[in-house]
Structure formats: C-alpha cells, structure tokens
C-alpha cells in the first residue's frame, strides 16, 4: 500500500524541456496547470546541440497560456543580457500574467561561448550579475533610474507599467559564490545538480549569508532543481534520461545521479519527501520526456495526489 508523505512536503514545479512542438507542448502545459503543479518554468540557453527556445520569448508565451501557476526562468544567465531590456521583458511577462513571474537567475557556464556572443569575459559574470540584480529591483520600483556602475550605466530610464506584485528573484547555483549571492540579494535559492543529502547544507550556507547581510534568513526560501524523467516500470526513465545527460554534460547518468530525479512514481514520491525533510519548499523538475503530455498526466495521477494538502490546495487557488 502506498502512503502520502507528510508533513514537510515541497510543492512540485515543472521545468519544460528546451523545445517541444507546440501541438505537444500546450496540452502538457494545460494538464500541468489543471493537475496541481505549483509552477511552470523555462530554461535559458542560446548555443546547444539540440533545439532550444529563447527563455524570455517562451516565458511571454507561457504567461498567455496559463492563469494559475507561478511561471519563471530556471535559470536565466543575466550577465550576458542587457539589464534594462531584460528588466522590461520580465516586467511585461509580470503584467501579462497578472503577477505570477519569478526571475530565476544564475551564472551558467556549460557553454562559455554564450558569454562570448555578448562580449562578456567569464571572469566578469559574477560581479555583473550582482550589479544587474540590484539594478533590476530599482528599474521595477523607481519612477526614473539613473545608474552608473562598474559594468553598466544608464540614465533617466522609466519602465512601466510597474508591477503591483514585486517580481521575486531567486538565485541558482551550488557554490560559495552562489550561496553568498542568494543570501545577500535574492528572495530564494535554487540548488543545482545536488540531491537531498546536500541540499540542507547549501540552504544553511545561503541563510548564513543572509543573516550576515542583516536580512531575515528565514525569508530566503529554498527550492531544489533537478533533471528528471519518469517511467511506469524500472529502467524506463533511466533509458530516457541517460542519453540527455550524456549530451548536455558529456558524462554518464551515474556521475550525475545525485542531482537527478528519475524512476517510477514511487521513487519520485520518496525523493520529493527527502528534499522536503532537507528543507526544500519546492522541487523543480526539468522533465525530459518522449511523451510530455503522457508523463505530466502520469505525475498528475500517481505523484501529486500523494504529496499532501499543500499541492492539492494550490490547484484550487
């Protein structure tokens, strides 16, 4: 007999695959929203060996196709983009979605050439990200912005309509720099490539940096971000996820397994519970799938109902 895990159950977020044909994508998005997923996310890359949609274009389309779920970037490499244009795009998605956007921000780095496209040296991306995060918040809240920074300057910039609901910023990464950035500057932290056994230690580091910065550490939420695949029988998910991990990281699934969630619905429920006990408020699953709608419906039927009242209640909001 299966049981519902309790009480510290994270909400479940769906991170969409990089590019899915629209006739398959939108039915899966609708099923995720109707079925009780807490949030739906898009990824960010320009250079890839597989088709990959632009994150901000995708986010705007997602705003138009959903009405309940939180939507966001998981994660966007902010430093390779013009900060004013990025702030405007996120502001527009926030307006069109009526306040449902989260700006997930990270450094990236799997493809250094993406920074070369923008003329940005890799050794500048961390301080540029810090400066741009602060600038985004000003552009979203102040009437007119003059900014003269180390990496970017602008004058008399006014963006509108400004959101009635502030756009949260979550910082992704699992490194000393990411812990510091999330603690000092962000509303939330997204772990990357780690399992529940290491998630709690990372969240502790983030909240220590928040406290050192004079912030309320408990106000910085924690979300786990994992690569995922689901199957009805043992071995199905592994057969699907393994080639994708090899393509993205040039490494076998076994070397990345601790940062992935794959297997049957029973294994998903168990791992989500482990993340919850480690302190995660959400688990964002980048779902690799040969049948996106079918896999979302499988999660709706056999995973979400066992995650307790939190996810079920969000489906009714």
N, C-alpha and C positions, 0 to 999 in steps of 0.2 A: 504494500500500500504506500502510495506517495503522500507526502505531507506538505503543508505550507510552512515555509521557513519564517521565523519571527524571532525578535520583533524588529531588528535593525536591518530592514530590507531596503536596498537602494532602488530608486526609480530606474527605469531602463530607457536608454536613448538609442536610436537607430542612426548610425552614420552611413549615409548612402554610398554605394560603390562609385568609383570615379566617373563612369559613363555607362548609362543604361538606356536602351532605346525608349523613347517617350511612351510608346504604347505598352511597355512593360513597367516603366518607372512610375507613372502616375497612379495606376491601380494599386501598386505596392505602397506608395505614399498614403493613399486614401485608407488602405487597410491598416497601416500603422497608426494613423490618427484615430480611426474608429476603434481599433483594438485595444488601446490603452497605453501605447508608448508615451513616455513623458516628453520626448523631444526628438527632433529630426535634424541631422547635421550634414554639412557638405565639407569636402576636403579641399586642399589647395595645392596645386602643382601646375607648372607650365610645361616642363620637359619630362617626358615619360615614354617608356617603351610600349605603353598601352594607351588607348584613348582616355582623355582626362578633361572634364569640363572646367571652365573658369569658375572659381568659387563664388565671386560676387554676383555674376550673372545667374548662376544656379540658385543662389540664396534669394534673389529677387523673384525668380520663378516659384520657388518654394513658398515664399510669402503669399503669392497669389493662389496657390493650390491647397493651402491649409488654413484652418481657422482656430484651432485649439492649442496645438502643441507649441512649445518653445522651438525656435529654429536658430541655427548658428553655424559658425565656422569652427571646424575641429581638425586642425587649427590653421589659421592664416599666417603666412610669413609677412609680417607688417613692414619690416625694414626694406623690403625690395619694392615697395609701393610708395607712391606719393601720398603723404599722410592726409592732406586736405581732400584729395579726390576719394581716398578710402573712407574718410570720415563722412563724406557726402553720400557715398554708396550705402554705407551701413545705416546712416540716418534715413535714407529713402526706404530701405527694407524695413526699418523700425516703424516708419509711418504707414507703409502699405500693410504690414502685419498687425497693426494696432498694438504695438508694444511687446512683441514676442521674441525679439532678437537678443542673442548673446554673441559677443565678439570674442571668439577663442583665438588667442594669439600665441605664436611661438617663433622660434628661430629657423626651423627647418634644417637643411644641411645634407640630406641624402643626395641631392644634386647641386653641388656648388655652382654649376653653370647657370642656375636660375638667378643667382645674385650677379653673375657676370652680365646677364642680359640687361640688368638695371644699372650696371656700372658701379656696383656696391662691393667693396672688398669684404671678404668674410670676417676679418677681424674688427670691422666696424658695426656688424649687425647687432651685437648685444647692446652697446650704448645707444645706437639709433633706435632700437626697439623701446628702450626705457624712455627716451625723449619723445618718441611718437605716441606712446601710451598717454603720457601726460598731456600732450597736445590734443589728442582725440577728445579727452574729457573736457578740455577748455572749449573746443570747437562745438561740442554738443550742449554746452551750458551757458556760454557767454554770448552777449549780443554781438560784439565785434572783437576779433582776436588779432593782436599783434604779437608775433613770436620771432625772437632772434636767438636761435640755439646754436649749439656746436655743429649740428648736422643739417639743420633746415631752418629757413626763415620765411616768414610771410607777413603781410601787413593788411590790416583792415578787411579781414575775412569774416563774412557773415553767412552762416548756413541756416536755412530754415526749410520747412517747419521744424523747430526743435521739438524733441520728443517729450510728451508728458511723463512717460516712464523712462527713467535713465537706462541706457544700454549697459548691462554688466559686461565687464571684461574678465575673462578667465585666461590665465597663462598656462601654457602646456610645456612639459619637459620633465626630465628626471636627472637633474644635475645640480650642483651647488648654485650655479647662476640662475637656473630656473626657479629653484626654491626661494632664493632671495628676491627675484623679480615678482613672483607671485605674492610673497608675503608683504613686500613693500608697496606694490602698485595695483594688485588685482583684487577682484571680488571673489574669485575662485581659482582653484588649481586643477589642472588636468594631468594626471600621471600618464606616462607613455612607456610602453614596452615592459611593464612590470606587472607581476601578479600580486595577489592579496598578501603574500608573505612579506613583500617590500613596500606595499602601499602605505601602511601606517607610519613607517619610519620617515617616508617622504613628507607625509602630511604634518608630522611633528616638526620637521625642519621648516616647512612653509610657515607654520603658525608661530614658531620661534622668531623668524624674521619679522613677521607682522607685529609681534609684541615689542621687539627691539625698535621698530619704527613708530611706536606709540599708537598702534592700531589695536582693535579688539581682535585677538587671534581667532576667537570662535566665529567671527563674522566672515572668515575666509573659508568657503566651502571646498570640499574635495570630491572630485569626480575621477573615476578610473576610465581610461581609454584603451580599448583592446581591439586587436584584429580578431575576427570571429567567423565561424561557419557552423552550421547546424545540420545534423542528419538524423534520420529516423532510426538508423542502425549504426552500430560501432563501425568505424572505418570510413563512413561516407563523408563526414566533414573533413577528416584529415586528408582524404584524397583530393578534395577541392581546395583546401587552404594551402596545402604544401607547395604546389606549383606557384601560387601567388606570392607566398613568402620568398620563394627562391627567386622569382622575377624582381621583386622590389628590393630585397636585401642581399641577394646573391648568397644566401645561406639556407640550409635545410630547416624545415619546420622545427626539428628537435632543438636547435640552438635558440629559437625564439619562443618556444612553447610557453614559458612562464608569463609572457606578455600577450598571450592569445587565449581566446575562449572558444573551444570547439568540442564537438561531440554531440551526444544525444540531449534531448530536453532535460533529462535527469542531471546530466553533468553541468548544463547551464545553470540550473537552479542551485546546485551545490556551490558553484564558483561565485555566483552572484551573492549568495549568502556569506561566503568567505570575505568578499570585498566589503559587505556591509559590516561585518564584525571587525574589520580593519579600519572602519571609519568612513567609507565611501558613502556619499549621499546619492550618487548616480553611477551607473555603469554605461558608458557609451560604446556601442559595438559597431565597428566597421565591418559590415556584413558582406562577405564575399559569397556569391551565390550563382548557381546555374539557373535558378528559378526564383527570382526575388519575391514575387508575389506569393508563391507557394511556401517559401521559407518564412516570410512575415506571417502568413496565416498559421503556420505551424507554431511559431512563437506565441501568437495570439491565443491559440488553443491550449498549448501544453506547457508554456513557461509563465506568461503573465498572470494567469489565474492563481498561480502558486506563490506569487510574490507578495501577497498580503494586501491590506487595505489601501496602502499609500498609492500604488499604481492604479488600482481599480477606482479609487476616488478621483484621481486626476482625469480619468477617462470621462467622468461625468461633469467635470467643471466647464 
